[in-house]
Amino acid sequence: MRILLDIHHPKQVHFFRPLIHRWQECGDVVQIVSRDKDITHHLLELYGMPYVSLSRQQTGWRSSIELVQRWIRFAGWVRRFRPDIVLSVAGITSAPPSRLLGVPNIALTDTETATLSNRISFPFADRILTPEWFNRDFGSRHFRYRGFHEWGYLNPATFQPNAKLLQAEGINPDEPYAIVRLVRWGAAHDRSQYGLTAREALILVKSLSNRMRVYLSCESLPPEELRPYLLKANVDKIHHLLAFSRLTVGESPSMGTEACLLGVPAILISSWAGQCGNMQVLQKFGLMQVYPRGEDGIQAALRLADHPPPKEEWDFKRETLTRDLESIPEMLDKHIRILVGHRYG
């Protein structure tokens, strides 16, 4: 089988990486096309995953021009590669050209608030796959599964935390530390939304650093006062770093979800994330706390830092959540077989 993947975000590198290995071991041919956004290409290169870049991320009105260019270039790759199936998270680049050229395509999403992307791509998707608790309904082509995108690459069959990898980076996994994650707030679904102000971010980092070591992860260069806390480890070690942390706090729903699935308490500060089913179910299981206001989130993080819950308690919560989750590879392969079978049947 010939599989064409559109990868346009760093998280999608992690999501598709174990799937690509699985498909290649079965003899399938996989072609990646990408978008030069943040550290997407850096991760692809670190993991030895060959790709062809269709564009570099643009902002403002230029993003519309970029999208049209991506559609044209993606259509060219569909004609050149002749895939049996096209897959993408969101599907904004891949779904319209694939439908127009008669190639089955699957769009996955876990973000209810990505309204513009969903409106553009989903009318052209043959199947839309979301977590079971997704708070939107897209009709007869919408299929739900019990899982998280992050579970596809953080389940124990795929990922095992390795303390030696952290030690090689100069990090002591036995020393109590917290991870603080700040995002750029530049995505389409981030418009008019907010998390921590610059002042609140400084208060959070300084206050936490009085209690434990702090590693700061940022999508853009932070203010001068915060730069001494910047994480210097290689980006492909981030999940090992998360797994041994005592607390993760910040503005990223993805990193907060990753922390929860690794059994680490997570505080998420975001005006929009609480609307998403993923965050709601993680709160229900007691693994995450979501706050729209920075001040409330900071106080919650400091309470956890001062009174950390027993590890056994958090491991039990994680096990309660994850024991019934579906296998992402098996779920996705089932939908691929149905679509490809329909095409050739």
C-alpha positions as CSV (number, residue, x, y, z in Angstrom):
1,M,0.0,0.0,0.0
2,R,1.2,3.5,-0.8
3,I,0.5,6.1,2.0
4,L,0.8,9.8,1.7
5,L,1.1,11.8,4.9
6,D,0.8,15.5,5.5
7,I,2.8,16.6,8.6
8,H,2.6,20.3,9.5
9,H,3.1,20.5,13.2
10,P,5.8,19.1,15.6
11,K,3.2,17.0,17.5
12,Q,2.3,15.2,14.3
13,V,5.8,14.0,14.0
14,H,5.4,12.1,17.3
15,F,2.0,10.9,16.3
16,F,2.9,9.4,13.0
17,R,6.4,8.1,13.8
18,P,5.3,4.8,15.4
19,L,2.7,4.4,12.7
20,I,5.2,4.9,9.9
21,H,7.5,2.2,11.4
22,R,4.5,-0.2,11.7
23,W,3.5,0.4,8.0
24,Q,7.1,0.1,6.7
25,E,7.6,-3.1,8.6
26,C,4.5,-4.4,6.7
27,G,6.0,-3.5,3.4
28,D,4.0,-0.3,2.8
29,V,5.6,2.7,1.1
30,V,5.2,6.0,3.0
31,Q,5.8,9.5,1.6
32,I,5.8,12.5,4.0
33,V,5.1,16.1,2.8
34,S,5.6,18.7,5.4
35,R,5.3,22.4,6.5
36,D,8.3,24.3,7.9
37,K,6.7,25.2,11.2
38,D,8.5,25.6,14.5
39,I,10.7,22.5,15.0
40,T,8.8,20.1,12.7
41,H,11.6,19.7,10.2
42,H,14.2,19.4,13.1
43,L,12.2,16.5,14.6
44,L,11.8,14.8,11.3
45,E,15.5,14.9,10.7
46,L,16.4,13.8,14.3
47,Y,14.2,10.7,13.8
48,G,15.6,10.0,10.3
49,M,12.2,10.5,8.6
50,P,12.7,11.8,5.0
51,Y,10.3,14.5,3.9
52,V,9.5,17.0,1.2
53,S,8.6,20.5,2.3
54,L,5.6,22.1,0.6
55,S,5.9,25.5,2.3
56,R,7.2,27.6,5.2
57,Q,4.7,28.8,7.8
58,Q,3.2,32.3,7.0
59,T,1.1,34.6,9.1
60,G,-1.7,37.1,8.5
61,W,-3.0,37.4,4.9
62,R,0.0,35.5,3.6
63,S,-1.3,32.4,5.3
64,S,-4.1,32.3,2.7
65,I,-1.6,32.4,-0.1
66,E,0.4,29.7,1.5
67,L,-2.6,27.5,1.8
68,V,-3.5,27.8,-1.9
69,Q,0.2,27.0,-2.7
70,R,0.0,24.0,-0.5
71,W,-3.1,22.7,-2.2
72,I,-1.5,23.0,-5.6
73,R,1.8,21.4,-4.5
74,F,-0.1,18.6,-2.6
75,A,-2.2,17.8,-5.7
76,G,1.1,17.5,-7.6
77,W,2.4,15.0,-5.1
78,V,-0.9,13.0,-5.3
79,R,-0.4,12.7,-9.0
80,R,3.3,11.9,-8.7
81,F,3.2,9.4,-5.8
82,R,-0.2,7.9,-6.7
83,P,-1.2,7.0,-3.0
84,D,-3.8,4.5,-2.0
85,I,-4.7,6.6,1.0
86,V,-3.9,10.1,2.3
87,L,-3.8,10.9,6.0
88,S,-3.4,14.1,8.0
89,V,-4.2,15.6,11.3
90,A,-6.8,18.3,10.5
91,G,-6.7,17.7,6.7
92,I,-6.7,21.3,5.8
93,T,-3.9,20.8,3.2
94,S,-4.7,17.2,2.2
95,A,-8.5,16.7,2.1
96,P,-9.6,19.1,-0.7
97,P,-7.0,18.0,-3.3
98,S,-7.4,14.3,-2.4
99,R,-11.2,14.4,-2.8
100,L,-10.9,16.3,-6.1
101,L,-8.4,13.8,-7.4
102,G,-10.4,10.8,-6.2
103,V,-8.0,9.5,-3.6
104,P,-9.5,8.3,-0.2
105,N,-8.4,10.5,2.7
106,I,-8.7,10.5,6.5
107,A,-8.6,13.6,8.7
108,L,-8.0,13.3,12.4
109,T,-8.6,16.0,14.9
110,D,-8.9,16.4,18.7
111,T,-9.4,20.2,18.7
112,E,-13.0,21.4,18.7
113,T,-11.9,25.1,18.6
114,A,-10.0,24.7,15.3
115,T,-13.2,26.0,13.7
116,L,-11.7,27.4,10.5
117,S,-9.6,24.4,9.7
118,N,-12.5,22.0,10.4
119,R,-14.8,24.0,8.1
120,I,-12.3,24.0,5.2
121,S,-11.2,20.4,5.4
122,F,-14.0,18.2,6.7
123,P,-16.5,18.6,3.8
124,F,-13.7,16.9,1.7
125,A,-12.7,14.2,4.1
126,D,-13.8,10.6,3.5
127,R,-13.5,9.9,7.2
128,I,-13.1,12.2,10.2
129,L,-11.7,10.5,13.2
130,T,-11.9,12.0,16.7
131,P,-11.7,10.9,20.3
132,E,-14.9,9.5,21.8
133,W,-15.5,12.5,24.0
134,F,-15.1,15.1,21.2
135,N,-17.7,17.8,21.7
136,R,-18.8,18.2,18.0
137,D,-20.6,16.0,15.6
138,F,-19.7,16.0,11.9
139,G,-22.3,13.6,10.6
140,S,-22.1,10.2,8.9
141,R,-18.4,10.4,8.0
142,H,-17.5,11.1,11.6
143,F,-16.1,8.1,13.6
144,R,-15.1,8.2,17.2
145,Y,-12.5,6.1,19.1
146,R,-11.6,5.8,22.8
147,G,-8.2,7.4,22.9
148,F,-5.9,10.4,22.6
149,H,-3.5,11.3,19.8
150,E,-0.8,11.4,22.5
151,W,-1.6,7.8,23.5
152,G,-0.5,6.7,20.1
153,Y,3.1,7.5,20.9
154,L,3.2,7.4,24.8
155,N,1.5,4.0,25.5
156,P,3.9,1.6,27.2
157,A,4.2,-0.6,24.1
158,T,5.7,2.3,22.2
159,F,7.5,4.5,24.9
160,Q,9.5,3.7,28.0
161,P,11.0,6.6,30.0
162,N,14.8,6.3,30.1
163,A,16.6,8.1,32.9
164,K,20.0,7.5,31.3
165,L,19.0,9.7,28.3
166,L,18.3,12.5,30.7
167,Q,21.6,12.0,32.6
168,A,23.4,12.2,29.2
169,E,21.8,15.7,28.8
170,G,23.0,16.8,32.2
171,I,19.6,16.4,33.9
172,N,19.2,14.5,37.2
173,P,15.9,12.6,36.9
174,D,15.9,12.1,40.7
175,E,16.0,15.8,41.5
176,P,12.5,17.3,41.9
177,Y,11.7,19.5,38.9
178,A,8.8,21.1,37.1
179,I,8.3,21.8,33.5
180,V,6.8,25.1,32.4
181,R,5.5,25.4,28.9
182,L,4.7,28.6,27.1
183,V,3.2,28.8,23.6
184,R,3.2,31.5,20.9
185,W,-0.6,31.9,20.6
186,G,-0.2,32.1,16.8
187,A,-2.5,29.3,15.6
188,A,-5.8,30.2,14.0
189,H,-7.7,28.7,16.9
190,D,-5.6,30.9,19.3
191,R,-6.9,34.2,18.0
192,S,-8.5,36.3,20.8
193,Q,-7.5,33.7,23.3
194,Y,-4.9,33.9,26.0
195,G,-3.0,32.2,28.8
196,L,-0.3,33.7,31.0
197,T,0.7,37.3,30.7
198,A,4.4,38.0,30.6
199,R,4.3,39.1,34.2
200,E,2.4,36.0,35.3
201,A,4.8,33.8,33.5
202,L,7.7,35.4,35.4
203,I,5.8,35.0,38.7
204,L,5.1,31.4,38.0
205,V,8.7,30.5,37.1
206,K,10.2,32.4,39.9
207,S,7.8,31.0,42.5
208,L,8.2,27.5,41.4
209,S,12.0,27.8,41.3
210,N,11.9,28.5,45.0
211,R,10.4,25.1,45.5
212,M,12.1,22.9,42.9
213,R,14.2,23.2,39.7
214,V,12.3,24.6,36.7
215,Y,12.8,23.8,33.1
216,L,11.2,26.2,30.7
217,S,10.0,25.2,27.3
218,C,8.9,28.0,24.9
219,E,7.8,28.3,21.3
220,S,9.4,31.7,21.1
221,L,12.3,33.4,22.9
222,P,11.1,34.5,26.4
223,P,11.9,37.7,28.2
224,E,15.5,38.1,29.4
225,E,14.6,37.3,33.0
226,L,13.3,33.8,32.0
227,R,16.1,32.8,29.7
228,P,18.3,31.2,32.5
229,Y,15.5,28.6,33.0
230,L,15.3,27.6,29.3
231,L,15.5,23.9,28.7
232,K,18.7,23.1,26.8
233,A,18.1,19.3,26.3
234,N,17.5,18.0,22.8
235,V,13.9,18.3,21.7
236,D,13.6,14.6,21.1
237,K,14.1,13.9,24.8
238,I,11.1,16.0,25.9
239,H,8.9,13.0,26.8
240,H,11.6,11.4,28.9
241,L,11.9,14.8,30.7
242,L,8.1,14.9,31.2
243,A,7.9,11.4,32.6
244,F,10.3,12.1,35.4
245,S,8.9,15.6,36.3
246,R,6.9,16.2,39.5
247,L,4.7,18.8,37.8
248,T,3.9,20.2,34.4
249,V,2.3,23.6,34.1
250,G,1.7,26.0,31.2
251,E,-0.4,26.9,28.2
252,S,-0.1,23.8,26.0
253,P,-3.0,21.3,25.9
254,S,-0.8,18.8,24.1
255,M,2.0,18.9,26.6
256,G,-0.5,18.8,29.5
257,T,-2.2,15.7,28.0
258,E,1.2,14.1,27.5
259,A,2.0,14.7,31.1
260,C,-1.3,13.2,32.3
261,L,-0.7,10.0,30.2
262,L,2.7,9.7,31.7
263,G,1.3,9.9,35.2
264,V,2.4,13.5,36.0
265,P,0.1,16.2,37.5
266,A,-0.7,18.9,35.0
267,I,-2.0,22.4,35.3
268,L,-3.2,24.0,32.1
269,I,-3.7,27.8,31.8
270,S,-5.8,28.6,28.7
271,S,-8.9,30.5,27.9
272,W,-10.1,28.0,25.4
273,A,-8.8,24.5,26.3
274,G,-11.5,23.8,28.8
275,Q,-14.0,23.6,25.9
276,C,-12.3,20.6,24.5
277,G,-13.4,17.0,25.3
278,N,-9.8,15.8,25.9
279,M,-9.3,18.3,28.7
280,Q,-12.7,17.6,30.2
281,V,-12.1,13.9,30.5
282,L,-8.6,14.4,32.0
283,Q,-10.2,16.7,34.6
284,K,-12.9,14.1,35.3
285,F,-10.2,11.5,36.0
286,G,-8.4,14.0,38.3
287,L,-5.2,14.1,36.2
288,M,-5.4,17.7,35.0
289,Q,-6.6,21.1,36.3
290,V,-7.6,23.7,33.7
291,Y,-7.8,27.4,34.5
292,P,-8.7,30.3,32.1
293,R,-7.0,32.8,34.4
294,G,-3.3,32.9,35.0
295,E,-3.6,33.9,38.6
296,D,-5.7,30.9,39.5
297,G,-3.5,28.5,37.6
298,I,-0.4,29.8,39.3
299,Q,-1.9,29.3,42.8
300,A,-3.0,25.7,41.8
301,A,0.6,25.0,40.6
302,L,2.1,26.3,43.8
303,R,-0.3,24.2,45.9
304,L,0.7,21.1,44.0
305,A,4.4,22.0,44.4
306,D,4.0,22.5,48.1
307,H,1.9,19.4,48.7
308,P,2.7,16.9,45.9
309,P,0.3,13.9,45.7
310,P,1.7,10.4,46.4
311,K,3.0,8.8,43.2
312,E,0.9,5.7,43.8
313,E,-2.3,7.9,43.8
314,W,-1.4,9.4,40.4
315,D,-0.4,6.1,38.9
316,F,-3.8,4.7,39.9
317,K,-5.6,7.6,38.2
318,R,-3.5,7.1,35.1
319,E,-4.2,3.4,35.0
320,T,-7.9,4.0,35.5
321,L,-7.9,6.2,32.5
322,T,-5.7,4.3,30.2
323,R,-6.7,0.7,30.7
324,D,-9.7,1.0,28.4
325,L,-8.1,3.1,25.7
326,E,-8.0,1.7,22.1
327,S,-4.8,0.9,20.2
328,I,-4.4,3.9,17.8
329,P,-2.5,1.9,15.1
330,E,-5.2,-0.9,15.1
331,M,-8.0,1.7,15.0
332,L,-6.4,3.6,12.2
333,D,-5.5,0.5,10.2
334,K,-9.2,-0.6,10.4
335,H,-10.4,2.6,8.8
336,I,-7.6,2.5,6.1
337,R,-8.6,-1.1,5.2
338,I,-12.2,-0.1,4.8
339,L,-11.5,2.9,2.6
340,V,-8.9,1.2,0.4
341,G,-11.1,-1.9,0.2
342,H,-14.0,0.3,-1.0
343,R,-11.7,1.8,-3.6
344,Y,-10.5,-1.5,-5.0
345,G,-13.5,-3.7,-4.1
